[in-house]
């Protein structure tokens, strides 16, 4: 299952991240997961929120460069080797991961969010290997 995330371009300046969270807070948008990658000049903030369209619009109205992109989320065992098992499946099936981030939501369960070059193939491989994919509704209810 593909899920949507917000991708926000941020200048690497003090307070820019707080401006994003303040804008979302005032609009009642809840952040469920995030990743921030940066360089010396800019960063890309990726967020999974409860209302992508509203979040995109209010951030755009506040002057941010923002888009909605698709990613895949899956459940994995939160134990030594849990991530390795998933990555081995990708490697064996020649699926390239562009980026990923993860979070633990229960003692024994973690969520891995990733973007790859061929999402449809990745979904097919994950299903074939009985790896639980998460829907947008599932990830925003964690």
C-alpha positions, 0 to 999 in steps of 0.5 A: 500500500502506498501512503502519502507524506509531506515533503517540505523544503527548508532553508537551514536557518534557525527557527524554520523547523519550528515555523513548520510545526507551529503552522501545523499545530495552529491548523490542528494537523497531527504529525505521526512520523518525521524525517529531516535530512539536511545539508549546510544550506537546506533540508528536506522535512518529510512528515506523515500527518493526519491530513495531507491536503490540508497540511500541504495547503496551509504550509504553502500558504505560509510560504513553504515549498511543499509537495505530497509524495508517496512512500511505503510503510511496513511493520517489522519485528523490533528485535536484533536483525528485524531491519536486516531481514527486511533489507535482505529481502530488498537486496535479494529482489534488487530493490533500491531504497532511496531513503527510509526512516523508522519508529517503534510503536510497541515494544516488539513492533516497529514501522519502517517507512521508505521510498524506492524507485519501483514502489509497485514491485516493492509492494509485490515482493513484500506481499509475497514475503508475507511482510505486513504493509500498512495503510495510511489509516493504520499508520495515522492511528498508531 
